[in-house]
Amino acid sequence: MAPPPDRPGGRAAGGTPRAALAELLAGNRRFVSGQPIHGHDVTAAAATASGDQQPYAVLLGCIDSRVPLEAIFDQTFGSICVIRTGGHVLDRAVLGSIEYVVGQLGVPLVVVLGHERCGAVAAAVDALRAGRRPDGALAHLVDQIAPAVTEVGLHDPRVGTLAVRRHVRRTVAALRADDPLAGPVATGRVNVVGALYDLSTGEVRLL
């Protein structure tokens, strides 16, 4: 059920992984239909300024400027925690941040969101084809995405598209296996799901 337009951001009704996921997908349907209910203005920010934050989900997405997570899920201040890295790559800071919001804030849902035509995935494909790692810290992104590309196979004409999906699934698996997250996942208090964003339609689909 969608929240009323004047509801401050915070924990989804029920506080369960299922309720959190339903809330996000309802927001994406509002976004796709052109009927969002949450505006990003100072009054919405002020409504959540006092007291402790109670987000209901943490989203790990890509830095791509075409994928603003609060907008595509139609979420207001205080509703979700957002982490963005190139190709939604995990590192210790990202993992620690997710462990914090799950362990300390009680967030029941972690979403890994990939998207079509991902530049970070394309960089990994190009590097593997050339047989040469890029310079600088970009090499870390390539190294983390490369296993998904390898599993798909460079010979596949859809390697970029398929590698995005594979990389999302690998990231979800890594999070579920993380020691501080594995227990809550096993008991059902927390769920970790993967999804894909369609740049053309704005739709989010679960993987």
Buried (B, 14 or more C-beta within 10 A) or exposed (E): EBBEEEEBBBBBEEBBBEBBBBBBBBBBBBBBEEEBBBEEEEEBEEBBEEEEBBBBBBBBBBEBEEBEBBBBBBBBBBBBBBBBBBBBBBEEEBBEBBBBBBEEBBBBBBBBBBBBEBBBBBBBBBBBEEEEBBEEEBBBBBBBBBBBBBEBEEEEEEBBBBBBBBBBBBBBEBBBEBEEBBEBBEEEBBBBBBBBBEEEEBBBEEB
